[in-house]
Amino acid sequence: MKTFYLLRHEDVSGLSGTGVVAEGCLYDFGMGSLNWLTDEPTVTVFIGGFRGIKRLHGHNDKTEIVVECDPRRKKAYEKYMMCVDLARAKKKEYKRTKGRTKGGAK
């Protein structure tokens, strides 16, 4: 289980403001909940992990998900993020070369 909060840099909707706007919990099986820190506190349930949250509430990267790492899980999380960064770099390179291999064939 991971705890996190949403840090909004720009409020495009004009509803939630900026700064820490929600706190959340992501369960190991991919479902989680968000507690919105507004005048009318609201709890929402979501599926799809962090990708689902970012798609719905990220506002084109104007809101970031900040994971609060348990020190016991920090090394595992850092290793995971290195893998994510590597996968993103490979995907970017693949798109740049449009899937061509070094020999020129697909």
C-alpha positions in Angstrom: 0.0 0.0 0.0 1.2 3.5 -0.9 0.1 6.8 0.6 0.4 9.9 -1.5 -0.9 13.4 -2.0 -1.8 15.5 -5.0 0.2 18.7 -5.4 -1.6 21.1 -7.7 0.6 23.8 -9.3 -2.2 25.4 -11.3 -5.9 25.2 -10.7 -7.3 25.0 -14.2 -10.9 24.3 -13.0 -11.0 27.0 -10.4 -12.5 24.5 -7.9 -9.7 23.0 -5.7 -7.1 25.6 -5.5 -3.3 25.1 -5.5 -0.9 23.3 -3.2 -1.9 20.0 -1.6 -5.5 19.4 -2.7 -6.0 15.7 -1.9 -4.4 12.8 0.0 -4.8 9.3 -1.1 -4.0 5.6 -0.6 -3.2 3.1 -3.4 -3.8 -0.5 -2.5 -1.4 -3.2 -3.8 -4.2 -4.6 -6.1 -4.5 -1.3 -8.0 -7.6 0.3 -6.4 -7.4 3.3 -4.1 -9.1 6.3 -2.6 -8.7 10.1 -2.6 -9.7 12.4 0.2 -10.2 15.9 -1.3 -9.1 18.6 1.1 -11.8 21.1 0.2 -14.5 23.0 2.1 -16.8 20.1 1.4 -14.5 17.0 2.1 -15.1 14.3 -0.4 -13.8 10.8 -0.8 -13.6 9.1 -4.2 -12.6 5.6 -5.1 -10.6 4.9 -8.2 -9.2 2.1 -10.3 -6.3 2.1 -12.7 -3.5 3.0 -10.2 -1.6 6.2 -10.5 -2.1 6.2 -14.3 -5.9 6.5 -13.7 -5.4 9.3 -11.2 -3.1 11.2 -13.5 -5.4 10.9 -16.4 -8.4 12.2 -14.5 -6.8 14.7 -12.1 -3.4 15.6 -13.6 -4.7 18.5 -15.6 -1.9 18.1 -18.2 0.9 17.8 -15.6 -0.3 20.8 -13.6 -0.9 18.4 -10.7 1.7 15.9 -9.5 1.4 12.7 -7.5 3.8 12.8 -4.6 4.3 9.4 -3.0 5.2 9.2 0.6 7.8 6.5 0.8 8.1 4.2 3.7 11.8 4.0 4.4 11.5 0.2 4.2 10.1 0.4 0.7 12.3 3.3 -0.5 14.9 1.2 -2.3 12.2 -0.9 -4.0 10.4 2.2 -5.1 13.6 3.8 -6.4 14.4 0.6 -8.4 10.9 0.6 -9.8 11.2 4.3 -10.9 14.6 3.5 -12.6 12.8 0.8 -14.6 10.0 3.2 -15.4 12.5 5.9 -16.6 14.3 3.3 -18.7 11.0 2.1 -20.3 10.0 5.7 -21.0 13.4 6.4 -22.6 13.1 3.3 -24.8 9.6 4.2 -25.8 10.8 7.7 -26.7 13.7 6.3 -28.8 11.3 3.8 -30.5 8.9 6.7 -31.5 11.9 8.8 -32.7 13.2 6.1 -34.9 9.6 4.8 -35.8 10.6 1.3 -34.8 13.6 1.0 -37.1 16.4 -1.3 -36.0 20.1 -0.6 -36.6 20.0 -2.6 -39.8 17.2 -0.5 -41.1 14.5 -3.2 -41.1 11.5 -3.2 -38.8 
